[in-house]
Amino acid sequence: MSHFTKTIRGVAVAALTLVASSAFAQQELKIMAPAGPGGGWDSAARSIQQVLTQTGLAKSVQVTNVTGAGGMVGLAQFVNQAKGDPSQLMVNGITMVGAILTNKSPVTLDQVTPIARLTGDPLVIVVPANSPIKSVKELADAVKADPAKVTWAGGSAGGADHILAALFAKAAGSDPSKVNYIAFSGGGEALAAMLGGRVTAGVSGYGEFESQIKAGKLRALAISSGKRLANADVPTLKEQGMDVEVVNWRAIMAGPDITADQKKALTDTMDKLVKSKEWAEILKQRGWEDFYLAGEPFGAFLKEEQVRVGDVLRSVGLVKS
């Protein structure tokens, strides 16, 4: 091969690399948050929007909110509108896995294209500061003695908070179907119930309760992740003898029927996003864990998670076999 041919090939490879690195640099992307403004999915969508534009990975990014049925309204709309279109993306997470089952949705995650799991929001179990329950063991003993007497406050039925309450009851040696779980539409309402002493325990993302924990109004008993948080001196459930781990993960999906090349370009873009200093700053600000998993491993995780969540929701009677 002549030096000239090598040079031409080198230029061609460099040009292809450049195109791959800026596949969406001239592209206008749309991200759907299948929930209202201000919640976890909306925050994730707007954080991705911010970093994609700051880093020049996309020319512009528009976020739309579609509310209803734990994301089911948004999912159905996304499947219909985003078919074959790599410029349309949707944020989702563990709550949607549960909502598909509890709503008996005809539309499922098998109809969209998994791109990457991005963040993990460890959950915290709290009790009011004046509660007689001082430890995970005491809460477990109360749940085992009479699960109906222990009231749990958390987010939507079948979501990550509910899943954690059910797994906690099971690990305590109690019947998960007897868990007395009260679903609140927002963290603020659950917090009011906690502070008012109307419930025994509460579950939410650590960030939701952080200020009340630090102010001494709530007592944090345990974190649900595999390891302790860097910014909080709260032991994990596993440290305290409860073999339970639940992370409220959030992910980005593409529409049905995009090509393998389009999927790779989107995965590469997300890979660059999570490696950026701007994304690291977002994680730090919001107290999210880096939970990045892309490509085939994410697809495999998603299948496993659907089985696990289905088993839990059947155990609490939200899903019939």
N, C-alpha and C positions, 0 to 999 in steps of 0.2 A: 504494500500500500504506500503511495507517495505521500510526502509531507503535506502537499496541497489537499489531497483527499482526507487525510487525518484532520487537518485544520477545519475543512468544511464540515466533517462529521462532528468535530468538537463544537463548532458554532451551532450546528443543528441540535445537538444534545443540550447545550446551554439554553438555546431558545425554548426547547420543550420544557426544560426545568423551570424557566421563567414563567411560561404559560401555566404550568401546574401550580406554581407558588402563588399565582395571582388569578386563579380560575374564576374567582368572584369579585376581583378588584374593580371590575367595570360593571358588576351585576347589582341589580336592585333586588334585595331579598325581602321576603315577608315571613314573619314568625308569628304563629298563632299561640296565644296563651288561652287554653280552653277553660278559663275561669275569669272571675272579675278582677278589676284592678286592686293592687295592694297585697294580694296573697303570694304564696310561694312560687307558683308557676309564673305569675305576672312578673315578680321580682327577677326570676331566672331569665325570662324572655328579654326583659329590659337590660339586664346585665350583659347578656350575649350581644344584644343590639349595640350597647355602648362600646364594648371591646372590639367588635367587628369593624365598627366605623373608626374608632380611635387608631386601630392598628393598620387601617387601609386594606383589611382582608375582604371587605365588601364596600361597594360604592355608597350604598345607602341601605338602611334596614328599617322596615315598618313593622310595628307590633300591633296586632289586633287582639281584642278580647272577645271570646265567645263563651257565655256562661250557660250553666245548666247541667244537672244530673251527674255531678262528679266528673265533668269533662266529656260526657257522652255526646252532648249536642255538638260540641266542637269537633270531636273525633269523626262523627258522621259527616259533618260539613267538610272537614279536611280530606277525608277519603274521596269524596265526590269532586272536590275542586282542585286538588293538588296532583291528580293522576298524571304521571309522566312529566311533572314540572319540578325540576331541581331547585327552583328559586323559592319554593314554598316549604317552610319548616314548621314543626309544632313541638312545643315543650310538653312533657308529661312526666309521670313518675309512678311510684308505688300505689298512690291513691287511685289512679286510673285503672290499674290492674284489678283492684277490688271493685271499682264502680262498674266495670264491664260485667263482672259476675253477678253483683247484686241487682243490677238493672236488667239482667238477661239481655244484654245488648246484642242486636244482630250484627253490629260492626265490632270487629276485634282488632287487637294489635297485630294479628297475622296479616292484616291488609295494608299496613304501612311498612316503611323501610327503616329499620333501626340504624341510627348513625353512631351515637355515642351517649354513654352515661357520663354526666359531667360533675354533679355535686352530690354530697351526702349531708343531710341535716340530722345529726344525732338527736334522739329524743331524750327528754329528761322526765323522771317521775318525781313529782313534788307533793308535799302536803302543806296545809296552812301552818304557819309558825307556832300556833298554839295547840296543834294537834298532839294527842297523847302518843301518836306513832312516831318513833324517833329513828327507826332503821328499816331497811328492806326486810329483814327477818320478821320484825313485828308486823309489817304490812302483809307479808306472806302468810304469817300465822292467822291474821284476821281474815284473809281471803279463804284460807283453808277451812277455818272454823265455820264461816257463814258468808259465802260469796255474795249473796243478795244484800247483805248489810253494808258492804263496801261499795260506795258509789264512786265511779270514775268520770271525770270531765275530760273531754277531748274534742277533736274535730269530727268531720263527717263519719257516719256509720260505715264501717268497712275500710276506713282509711288507715294510715300508718299508726295513729294513736290507738285506735280500736284493736288493731292487730297486736300491738305491744301489750295492751291490757289482757287480751285473751291468752297470749303466750306466757305472760306473768302468772296468770291463774293456773295454767297447765303445769308450769314449773313448780308452783307452790303445792301441787298435789290436789288441786281443786278441779271442779268441772267448768271448763270454759263456757259452756252453754248457759251457765247461771251468772255470768259476769253482768253486773249492773252498770251498764255504760250509758252515759248521757252525752249525746252528740250536740255540740254547739257549732253554729255556722261560722264563728270567728274566734280568734284567740282572745279578744277583749272580753267576750261574753263568758268564756271558760274561766278567764282570770277573775272576773267579778264573782263567779260562783265559788271559786277557790277562796278568795279573800273574805267572802261573806260566810264561809264555813258551811256552805250548803252541800258540799261534796267531801268525800274522804280524801281522794287523791286526784291529781291532774296529770295529764300527759300532753306535751307539746314539744316543738323544737326548742332547744336550749335558749336560743336568742329571744324567743317570745317571752320567756319567764325570767331572763337574766337580771333585769333591773330590780324585779321584786325579790329575787333570791339574794342579790347583793345588798338590798335594803333591809333584809331580815324579815320580810313579810311572808316569804315562802321558804320551806326547808327542802332542799334538793336531796333526794335519797339515792338516786342512781342515774347514770347515763346509759343509754341502750346500745352504744357503739362498742366495737371490739377493743378500743383503747381509749384512755382518758383524753379529754380535750386539753389543748395547750393552754387555753385561757380560763380554765375552771377546775377547781380542786374538788371534783365530784367523782367518786369511784364508779366503776362500771358494774353492771349487774353480774357479769361473770366473776369479777373479783369477789363478789359477795355470795358466791355459791349458786347463782341462778343462771342456768345455761340458756340464756336468751340474748339474741342480738337482732336489733331492727334498726335500719337506717332509712330515713325518708329521702330516698334518692330521687334525683331529677335528671331527665335525659332529653335529647333532641332527636326528633324523627323526621324523615322525609316522606313524601307521598308514595303511593303505589306506583309500580311499573317504571321507576327511573332506571336508566342503564347502569351497567357495572362501572363504566367510566365516570358517570355523574355521581354515583355513590362514593367512588374513590376520591373524587375532587372534594366532595362535602366532608368526608372523613379527614382528608388532609387539612382542610380549612379548620376543622375543629381541633385537630392536633396542634396546629399553630396557635389557635386561640388559647388553649389550656397551657401552653408553654410561654405565653407572653407575660411580661411583668404587670401589665394592666389587669390581666385575669387574676394573678396572684394577689393583687391589691383588693380586688372585689371579694375574693374568698376571705381575706383577712377582715375586711370591713363588715361583712355579713355573718361571719362566724361559721361559714360553710366549710366542710371537709372536701379536699380534692378527692373525688371518687371516680376519676376518669377511667373509662373502659370503652374501647371502640371496636368496630368491625365484627368479625365472627365471634370473638369472646363475649361481646355485649349481646349479640343475638342469642347465644347459648344461655347467658345469665337470665335474659328476659324469659326464655322458656321455663327455666327452673323456678323463677320467681312467680310465674303464673300458677305453677303447680303448688308451691308453698303457700301462697296467699289463698288459693282455692281451698286447700286443706284447713287453714285457720278459719276461714269464713264459714265453712261447713261445720266446724266444731262449735261455732257460736250461733249456728242456726240461721245465718243470714243468706246462706246459699244451700239449696236442697240438692242432695246427691242425684 
